[in-house]
Every structure is written in C-alpha cells, then in structure tokens.
C-alpha cells in the first residue's frame, strides 16, 4: 500500500474510533473501544520511522499525528472523569483556574464537592440539583475575546459530554455573551459579569450574575 493511501486509511480509523468513544461516553455501548484504540496506536507507532518523501506526505502525517494526540488527551480526561464519578467537568475546572489567573481579573471558585452520603432512614426524595461546571468573569467593558473563547470551549465541551452534539458557532456565542453583558450593565454599576455553566438532566445552561465594583474603585 502506498504511503499516502496508508495515511488516508489511518485518518479514517481515527474518525471511526472517535465515533466509538462518543457512543461509549453517551452510554450507548457498555465498554470503551480499548482494543481498537490499541491497534490504532500500534499502527501510528509503525509510521514514526517511515521516510516522508515530499511535502504532501509530511503535511498529512503531521495532521494525523496531531489529530490522534488531541483525541487521545480528550479521551483520557473523559475516562478519568467517568471512573472517578466527578461532578465537575474537568475541562471546566481547568479553564476556570486559568481564568482566575488571567490579567482581566477573572476568578473561579473551587469545584462543588460531592455530597456526603445521607444518613440511613426514610427520607423524601429530592429533585436533583443543578451542578455547576465552571465560573468565568467577563469584564463589562473592553470584552476580552480570550476569556470569551475559554468560556465558549468549556460550554461546548460540557454540552458534548451531556450528549448534545449540536454545532454552535463561536461568533453566535460571542454575540450572545455581549448581549447579556450589556443587559447586566444597563441595570446598574457592573464591573464584570460572572457566567456559570450548569448541567442538569443532560441539559447545559449558562447562569449570569453581575459583579459590583469594589468599594473605592
């Protein structure tokens, strides 16, 4: 098989493996595609010493390697989250921490801890509470695109983890964030707007809250 055909076949296998992982994380299949993942990893390693004769082959090879590594990182994170039973989406937790150290004054609170087991005995069954996945602060003036981009990526990842694969363009999301920020600012003094990502009943939503200026600022 020619190298170009082999690279195209690997790209197809990566996309097929992604579909299999998506089905597993959505609960459609009981077991992860571990065997298929291992087989594809071995095939990728065999290409490491292959001589790439032209620019087209190098481009295809680098693109496939980057795609596979990106998917592997995502799959590993989601596997850990599934095994640990974490309530907070790991992508949201990391993005919230990055936002906390950003120059725009972003901050995020600690992840919501898991509730302790209830004491034995008959207790009324309460409705499941919404679980916050991350908190982001967007300045009310001079909106920082990097902060909006982090919020967007975390929101999309949380929706995907909840089984919602509908496309959402960044431009559409950014306009909605700008609209909500302006609406909160119009209600009074507002230094920033805090957005929290909530997940409940496999539905992901944004909660918005104005952050008042600190005294003396």
Phi, psi and omega in degrees: 000132177297152183300319181298320178293323179294320178294320178296322179294321178294320178299319178296319180293325177297315180295323178292321178294324177298317178299319180295320177292321178301317179297321180293313182292336177274357178085011182281335177232150188280336186232147177288155181281061185296316182297315180296322179296315180296319179297319179292323179297319179295321178295322178294320180295327180297334182277351186297327181260008182282138178282125179265115192275338183214173184297322181298317180293320179296318179298313179298317181298311181298321179296318180292316180298315180297319179296314181296317179296320179296314179295320180299318179298317179295315181298319180297319179296315182290328176294317178297318180297319181293318181291323182277345182067032183293142178274330183266130179298127185299324177296322180292318180298315181293317181295324179294322178293320177297320180296328182296328182264005183288156183292343182279007177083014180298149179212157179215140178281169180293156178301147178293121182291155176291144180289142177291150179301139181290149178296148181297152179128160182291123177226146179295142181279119181267155178291145181296134181279153177291140183253118179287137181259339180180159182231135182224141175248126179249124178303141181286339177235145180062052184309128182272117183296327180297320179293319179295322180297318178296318178297317180299311183296321179291319179297315179295319179296320178295320177296318180296320179294332178275002178094009180259105184259014180297137180292146177220112182288143180298321181298319178296315180296316181298320178297321180292321177296318178298319181296314181292324178296315179296323180295319179292322180293327181290344182275351180155189180299130185211111179283323181204169177238128181263127177248129176241137179266120180245143177235126180209130180053042179063023176238130182252129183226166175251132173253138187241138178214136179283143176249115183287151178297149176288152181297135179088355180268000000 
